[in-house]
């Protein structure tokens, strides 16, 4: 691989990971806020709420992956155009 390909891949991967983590945090916060009344009314322990959040991550990844890929591509191309 030449130097330009490595630069593009590094740039894309860094943006991709940052955006994926951002979407995961956003989706988890929205899900917790949406279900907070159910958690409080049911007297569910914090350990089960934590497990619920961990087990909901794969479904959130399947939702966030297309958006993350598109935005990472757009940001990477935009930065290449700027430089």
Secondary structure by P-SEA (a helix, b strand, c coil): ccaaaaaaaaaaaaaaaaaaaaaaaaaaaaaaaaaaaaaaaacccaaaaaaaaaaaaaaaaaaaaaaaaaaaaaaaaaaaaac
